[in-house]
Structure formats: structure tokens, C-alpha cells
Amino acid sequence: MQAIIPLAGKGTRVRPHTHTQPKPLLRVANRPVLSYVIEQLRAEGVDELVLITGHLSRQIENFIAEKYPDLSVSYVEQEEQLGTAHAVALAEPLVSSSVLIVFVDTLLDADFGVIHQRQEADGIIWVKEVEDYQRYGVVLTDKHGYMERIVEKPKEPVSKLANVGVYFIRDYELMFRGIRHVIDQDPNQGEYFLTDAFQYMIDKGARLYTAEARGWFDCGKPETVLDTNAVMLERGHGGHRNLPDSVSVEGVVAVAEDATIEASHIGPNVSVAGGSTVRGSRLKNTIIGESSIIEDCDLEDSLVGDEAVLRRARGKFRVGDHTHIEGIETEREGELG
């Protein structure tokens, strides 16, 4: 089975971290978000990936080559981000079978067995019921669970089934015809939306079944990256290791084997990546990148990049790669890097 993964976005909501690192390589529970997606797809029988790249694409290619050398991967560059339909359109010359499409702003806990159970469906759209439906595109279905239409960010509660950005398309030829139709029109709010191509499919008689996900974990904003880090830690990702007696641990944490933790209190929901050092500090609900130094700090709800140095810092921070700060205290979130 093939899968298309659009990865070209600049990740503006997760800056400063995405100035130097593509958003799919941000870590939760000490693993890049993209690794969770790839391993889930491989477990479902996906053996060929089409990756739509753009921002910092070389890092994506190097990561795949190092971690998944046996995986069949094709790369297509999206030079200009014109929307989700435009991204998927670039994969058309490489797609020759039913295809999964996965946007990696989120991690999904879902039963992909529905693909085989719903052989009559031309496609499957995964959804999740949410209360803050105004933030999402929501799916309206018939009484049998087949999509009728998607409403973007509705003001009225027409549906609470949010489109989570994961799709299986059996009739891929009709989908690409729909995409070409969408791109031939004027942009919708400045973009070409893949969901408009799905509406084209339905208007042409296709049946797209909606399957509800068990879990949907956002990785598109700093606060939701931290939330997803907590979920992945609770689910046992990130590993566990013995720490010195001078270190107290609260709740679940992930500390890389080659990280050094001394005279500190860490947790709950803390990840410390490889090569980093934490001394005399308190960390809560915080992610520390690789080869960083944290000394005499009290950090909460913070994201710290790679090769950063923080000394005597107290508060909530978003600290980019290679940033050096000392003696800063803040009651509100600081963004540095």
C-alpha cells in the first residue's frame, strides 16, 4: 500500500523551533513525531511512501535515510504552499493504487481495520468528536456514517465530528480528478483544500465512510506538543532508565541513556533527549532537546531545543536551538531563539 505524507509546511505556530528544524522532526517522548507516523503506517502494510517536502527538506531526507534505509520513499518538492489539495496533487504521477494520506500535525490512535471491513467504500475519513468544533472542519454524515459534506469552522453546532487529517482513498483516480477540478477554480480563502476534492467525489457518487478515531493528539502548537508528550509518556513511549539518588522523579518521564541528570527534580511529563545535562534544576511538563545544558533552572510548560544553554532561568519558555540564556525569570511564556 502507498501513503502520501505532506511535510512542506513551515510550522509557523511552533517557532522558534521550526526556524532550524522541520515540524515533523519535533520530538515527543524523545522521538520525532514523524517516526510514530511511519511506524504506524508500516504496521498497517504501507510499503511505499510519497513525501511532499519543502521547508528544511534535507533534514527530512537525512532522517529517513538513517532510520528507515529499507523503506521505499519518493520525494516531491512543494515549492509554494498553496493548500492541502495542491500538496497531494504533486503526488499524482507516483500513485498507482489505493492510498493513505496522513498530515503529521497530529498523531492518531485509530483502528485501520475498517479499511478492510468497508470494502464498498470509495474512501474513509477519520474523525473525532470535539467540543470546540468552531476550530475545525466538521463532517456531516448520513444515518449510515457516510460523509455528506464538510463545514469549515462552523459557527453553529451542525456537527462535532472534526476532520483529523487522515484519509484512505480507494478510488484514487476520482480523487485526483477532484483535485484537478478544485485547482481549476479560484482558491477557497486563498488555498486549495483537499476536502473540496472529497466533496467533488461525493457529488460524483462516491461513498466516503467516516470512522471515529479513539485518540487524536495535536502536535501543531507548543502547548499541544507538550500535551502529546504527556500522552506518549503515559503510553510507555520514550523508555525508562535508572537515575542517581540525587534525582527525584514525579510521574512519567523519559531520559535518554546518554543524558546526565544530577541533583534535580523532574516530572511529571518531562523528556530529556540524548547528550543533554540537567543539574540542580526542577523540570515539570517540559521537553529538553539534544545536547542541551540546563543548570539551576526551574522550568514548567517549556520547550527547549537542541544545543541550548539555560542557567538560572525560571518560568515558562520556548527556547530555540543554539540559544544561550542566563538569569531570566518570567511569569509568562518567553520565546527565545
Summary of the structure (lengths in Angstrom):
residues: 337
radius of gyration: 21.2
end to end distance: 40.7
largest distance: 66.0
contacts: 1155
relative contact order: 0.13
helix: 25%
strand: 34%
